[in-house]
Amino acid sequence: MTREERTEEKFRELFGGKPTRNEGTDASFMRILQRFIFGEVSYAGTLDNRQRELVTIVVLAVNQTLPQLKAHVGACLNVGLTALEIREAIYRCAPFIGFPKTLNAIAAMNEVFESEGIALPLEDAETVTEETRYERGRALQAPVYGEEIAEKYAWLPEEFAEQVPRWLTELCFGDFATRKGADEKTAEMLTVVILAAMGGAETQVRSHIFGALAVGVTAEEIVCALCHAMPYMGMPRLFNALNCSKDILEKEIRNARERV
């Protein structure tokens, strides 16, 4: 298929309509955008439409590009994602981008849900209590990321030397990672994308690429997710993410080739 044909096909799948041709005040810009995103990038790699749309909505949440987020929440529903899966992907942004930006994304998402007749609130996806959030979080964190974080920040004033690592365990892993609605592989892949889209978090990108590989995400899937995010976050952030993790991904890609 040509780029134009692929763009038409992808638009039908995601939005149930047709791409623009000569309409509007910036028709040539829209042709470039649509044919690149939907005619090229959306066909590169092995991720399916469901995975790609989850990648797209978390990048749009990071960037606070809320009109586009609404459009792609609709696309998520069109390709078969449940409202719960969509919500949990957005919720997962909170420890990384902060609560206010996540609330903005939630409000945009809920507008789409209401327009589609989806009853709110959705089911509760919490699986921890005040008493269990630390231990449950630690059970997820330690096998993948180890426990060196406490040693790394032992230099902080005494109260914070204890609290900062505990906040990481309880909030990121206890409150969010234990929630229902996202499998561990998808969640880790989305975390890599969220961090890459933020910019300036290359240390964390690298750490979470290790984590994603540890739970079964392939190097090709990670690269595909980052490349799919590129039109929404920009090429510099793609290159930053690839550059900071080149040694890890290159080794995994080489090993995968040798196994074939």
N, C-alpha and C positions, 0 to 999 in steps of 0.2 A: 504493500500500500504506500501511497505518497504521504507526505506530511499532512496535506490537506485532508486526505481520506481518514488518516488516523485521528486527526483533530475532530472531525465529524463523529467518528465512532466513539471517542472518549467523551465528548460532550453529551451524546445520547446516554451513555452509561452513567455519567455523574449527575447531570443536570436535567436530563429528559428533554433537551432542546437542541438548538443548533448554534454554532459559533457565529459571531458577527462577521460580516464581510466588508461592506462599505458604509455601515450605519454609524451615526454619531459624529462627534467633532474630532475624534482622534482615531479614525479607522485604521490607519497604517500601524499605529502603535499597538492596537488591539490585535491586529493580524500577527505581528511579531510575537507578542505575548502568548497568544493562544496556540500558535503553531509550534512555538518552542516548548511551552509547558505540556500541552495536551497532545501534540503531534510527535514530540521527541522524548522529553524527559520521562513522561508517563509510561513509555514503552521500554525504557532502559532498565535492565536488571530483572530480578525474579520476584519482587514484591507484588502482591495482588492489589486490587483496587481498595480493599478494606484496609490493608496495612498502609498504603500510600495516603489515604484520606486521614487516617489517624496522625501520620507524620505531618500532614499539611495543617491540621487544626491546632496541633501543639505549637508549631512555628508561628502561626497567625496569632495565637494567644500570647506567645512571648513578645511578638512585635506590636501587640495591641491594635492590629489591623482588623477592627471589629466588623465592618461591612463584609469583607472577604471571609471572615470567620463564619458569619451567618450563612453565606452561600455554601461554604464547604461543610457546615453541619448538616445542611440539607442534602448535600452530596453523600455524606456518611450514611444517612438514612436510606438514600436511593440505592446504595451498593450493599445494603443488608446489615449494617452495623446497628446494634440496639442502642436505645437511648442511654442505657446503663453503661455500655462500653464507651460511648462518646463522653458522657459525664466524667467517668473515671479517668479518661485520658486528660481532660481539662483539669480535674482536681489535682492530678499528679504534678502539674506545673507549679503548684503553690510553694513548696519548699525552695524552689530555685528562682522563681521570679517575684515571689512575695505574695501576700494575700490580697492587696488592693487590685493588682493587675489580674489576678485570678478571678476575683469577684466580677471585674468588668467582663471577662470572657464568659463567666457563668451566666451573667445577665443576657449577653448576646445569644448564647446557646439556648437559654430558656425561652427567649422570644421565638426562636424557630420551633422548639418543641410545642409551645402553645399554639402557634399557627398551624401545626400539623395535627392538632387534636390530641397530643400526648399529655396525659394527666400528670400534674405535678402536685406535691413532690414525688420523685421517683422512690423506689424502695431503698431502704437504708442498707448500705453496703459495709458498715463497720463490723469488724470481727474481734476487736479488742476492747478491753475495759480499762478504767484508770489503773486497776491493779495488775493488768497483764501487758500493757502496751510496751513497757521496757523489755521484758523478757521475750515477748513475741518479736519485737523489733530486732533485738540482739540475735535471735535465732535465725533471722533472715540475713542480717548484716555480716556476722562473723564468718560464715562459711565462704562467702564471696569476697568480702573486703578485708577480712582479718580484724584485729582489735588494736592495731597500732595507733589509731587516731587519738586514744587517750594519752599515749606516750608523746605523740607529736605536739600536743598542746598542754603538756604538763608545766610549761614555763609560765602559763597565765597566772594571775592572782588566784589564790586557793579556791575561792568560790567558783570562778569561771573555769578553772582547770578541770573541775568536776562537772560543771553544768554544760559547757559547750559540747563535749563528746556525748553527754547524755541527751541533749536536745537533738543532736543528729540521730541518735538511735531511736529515740521516742517519736520524734516528729516524722522524719523521712521514712524510717523503716517501720515504726510501730503504728503511727496514725494513718499513713498513706500506703505503704507497700503491702500491708496486710489486707487491704480492702478487697472485696469481691469485685469482679467486673473486668479484670485484665489478667492475662496469664503472665508469668514472670518474664518470659522471653520478650513479649511485646512491650512490657513495662520498661525493661532495661534498654531496649532499642529506642523507645521514645525518650528516655532520660538522656541518652547520648545526643539525640537531635535537639532537645530542649537546651542543653548546655552549649551545643555548637551554635545554635541560633542566638543565644545571649551575647556571644562575643566576650573575650576576656576571661573565659573560664576553661582555658585549654588544659590546665592541670586536672580539672574535674572531668573534662571530656576524656582524657587519657585513662583516668581511673575507671570511668564507667564503661569504656570500651573493654578493658580487662574484665569488668563485671559482666557485660553482655556476652562476651565470649565464654565466660565460665558457666553461664546458664544455658548455653546452646545456640545463641545467635551466631550465624556464620559471618566471617569477614566480608563476604560478598553482600550479605544482607545489610551490614552496617554501612558499607560504602554506598549501596543502593539507597538506603534511607537518607544518608547525608546528601547524596546527589539529588534525590527527589526534593529535599528541603531547599536546595540552592536557589531556585527561582524566587522563593519567598524570603530568603534571608540574605541573598547576595553571594557572589562568588568568593569575596575575601574570607567570609566565615567558613565556607566549604574548604578552601585551601588551608586555613588555619587549623581546622579539625583534622584534615588529612595529614598535614605536616607534623602536628604534635604527636600523632599516633602512627607514623609511617613504619617504624621498626616493628611494632606489634602487628599491624595489619599485613605488612609485606611478608612477614614470617608465616602468618596463617594462610595467606593466599598461596605462597610457595608450597606449603605442606599440602594444601588442598589439591594443587595441580599434580603433585607427586603421587597422591593417592588414586588419581584417575587412571 
